[in-house]
Amino acid sequence: MNKRILLINPNRYAEPPVIPVGLEYVGSYLEQAGFDVRMLDLCFADEPEAAVRRAARECGPALIGITIRNIDSALFNNNIFFLPGIKKIIDAAKESGAPVALGGVGYTSAPEIILKETGADYGVAGPGELAFAQLAGDICGGRTPKSGVISGWDAGIDPDFTPERPFGIDYAKYIEKGGIAGFATQYGCCERCDYCIEAATPVSHRNPAAVISELAALTRMGFSDFHLCDSEYNLDLSFSERFAAALADATLPLKWSLYIKPVPWSEKMFSELKLSGATAITMSVDSFALSGELPRYGFDDLAAITGICRRLGIKLAVDLLTGRPGEPLDSTAAAIDFFKTNRPDAVGVNAYFRVYPGTGFQQTIGRIAADSLIHTASGCGSALEPVFYNHLSIESLKDIIGGDELFKIEGFERSSNYERLQGKSRD
């Protein structure tokens, strides 16, 4: 029985380059399940399609898995549409005759559409380890899966699984160019932000002991800088406090950065984060969520979090999303004025909403503001071409910001919040 699996990372965006942690998790899980796994990382490849053909020829896989982290760069200004390039890699993989399966958060954003447009055979939407292992078992065993799209949410996760890392990825190349190692404590997101592709997906938590074992092994190899890959860290306050406390107790020689939402929070969570080695936090703020009829959080929450981070010496960046349909300019001004007074370490402002197919936001825009849509790749023929909603001009934002260098309008500077908080930037 041929149990050879070829896993491919097609993500060649390198500003900064992102270590494909999800692919590592899947590869390590497959290997522990008895499959012969080969990894092909195309991030720094000069001729990616040729590299795919060569790897498939040498490996002779029963199944090829390709991860899609993003279908585009998500920001309006200087947007890059990744899917056409990924399709070329899928086409090269299909030349081998082996079935091709997709996965990753980008694929999960529109699984049926991406499967159709790329010509891949299968796709795993949601957590990948168990679902991909089941698919691989079927393919290698000569069984035909019932459906092209397979639910990773239904398959679930093994909370105690501890991946071997690095797994087939040369970390040195990434770190040399500003990348850092990621890790996950949970999958899914319980929030219902109508513009987000991860909203309202089942939340599954990993066993903190398994995560800490994973990190401990990496620190023993000399890695000390990490970024959390969860959608938001504080989806469940009890778990957030418990994980941070367990990591603090482990006293590992590391520092890490993470994303949070404004609620829920507690003094204990932040104190344990500080003890655990957390040095930088990005907080996602929606100005409409502060000013709408049913606000999800308040300026008091933002002020408290900013003050706690300042007192504990944790750097805080804010991702401010503003300019929803019908949102008045006063709402944007109130949020920006607040941060002028209650100053975190950086504020990125974005007034362009990426409109993803199948989201509630797309339906809302179709009803009330279709004439405000902007197509960045018109004529490409893809149902997934980057489309944005905007009614708040850059000039209006600049007027409200008033030259305050705390604020950066997103899309003009290619740098992550992590880099900004470390004093680095990439123009």
Residue, then its C-alpha position, 0 to 999 in steps of 0.5 A: m500500500n502506498k502511504r506516501i503523502l506530499l504536503i505543499n506550502p504555496n505561500r510565497y508572500a514574504e513581508p514577513p514570511v510566515i512559517p506554515v504551522g498548520l501544515e506542520y501540524v498536519g504533517s506531524y499528525l500524519e507521520q505519527a499515524g503511520f504515513d510517509v510524509r514529505m514536505l515541500d515549502l515553496c516560500f523561497a522557491d525560484e521556480p515553484e511549479a517546477a519544484v512541485r513537478r520534481a517533488a511529485r516525481e521523486c515522491g510518487p505520492a498517493l495524495i498531495g495536500i496543499t494549504i491555502r493560508n490566504i486567498d489575497s493580502a486582505l488589505f485594499n491598498n496594494n492588494i495582492f490576489f494569491l489564488p491565481g498563483i496557487k492554482k498554477i501550483i495545484d495544476a502542476a501537482k495534478e500532473s502527477g496523477a495523484p489526487v490533490a486535497l486543499g486545506g487551511v484558513g484561506y481555503t475554509s473561507a469559501p471551500e466549494i468555490i475554491l475547489k471548483e475554481t482550482g480543480a482540486d479533488y478534495g478539501v478540508a474545511g476547518p481543523g485539518e489533522l484528524a480530517f486529513a488523516q481520515l482522507a489519507g486513510d481512505i485514499c491509500g486504502g482504495r476507498t473513494p471519499k463521499s464528498g469533495v469538501i470534508s468538514g474538519w469541524d465534524a472530525g474534531i481535534d485531538p487535544d492531546f496531540t503534540p506535534e514534532r517541530p520543526f517538521g520539514i520546514d527550514y526555520a532559519k530561512y524564515i527567521e533570517k527574513g523576519g519571520i517567527a514561529g507560530f503556535a495554536t492553543q485553540y481552533g475556531c471563533c465564537e464571535r459573530c462579526d459578519y465580515c469575518i470568515e472565521a466567525a461562528t465556527p466551533v471552538s476547540h481547545r488544545n490541552p495546555a500541557a500539549v501546547i507547552s510540551e510543543l513550545a518546550a521542545l522548540t526552546r530546547m532547540g534554541f527558538s525563543d520568539f513566538h506568535l500565537c496563531d489563534s483568531e483571538y486568544n481570549l475567546d474563553l476567559s477561563f481557558s485564557e487564564r488557565f493556559a497563561a498560568a500553566l505557561a508561566d509555571a513552565t518558566l520557558p525561556l521564550k517571549w510571545s505575542l498574541y491577538i485579543k478582543p476587548v472582552p472578556w478580560s481580567e486582571k488575572m489574565f493579563s498578569e499571567l500573560k506577563l509572567s508567561g513571557a507575553t511581550a506584545i498584544t494586538m487588540s482588535v477594535d471595531s468602532f461601530a461595536l463601540s457606538g452601535e445600538l447594542p455596543r459589544y464593549g465600551f471605552d472603559d474596557l479599552a482604557a482599562i486594558t491600555g492601562i494594564c498593559r502599560r503598567l505591566g510593560i506589555k506593548l499594545a497595538v490596536d487594529l481599528l476597523t471603522g466605516r461600516p455602512g451607515e456608521p457616522l463620521d462621529s463614531t470614527a472620530a470618537a474612537i480615534d480621539f479616544f486613542k489619542t488620549n489613551r495611547p497604546d503603542a501603535v494604532g493601525v486604522n482600516a476603513y476598507f472591509r474585505v467582502y467575502p462570499g457567503t458572509g452576512f456582510q456580503q448580504t448586507i452590502g448587496r441590499i444597501a450599498a452595492d454601489s460602494l463596492i470596489h473590485t481590485a482585480s476586475g476581469c480576472g474571472s474569479a468569484l473570489e476576486p478581492v472586493f472591498y466596501n468603503h465609504l470613508s475616504i483616506e483624506s477624511l481619516k487623515d483629517i481626523i488623525g491630524g498628523d498624529e504619528l501613533f496612527k498608521i492607515e493600513g495598506f501603505e506600509r507592509s509590516s505586521n503589528y509585531e514588527r511595528l512593536q519591535g521598532k521595525s517597518r517595511d515600506 
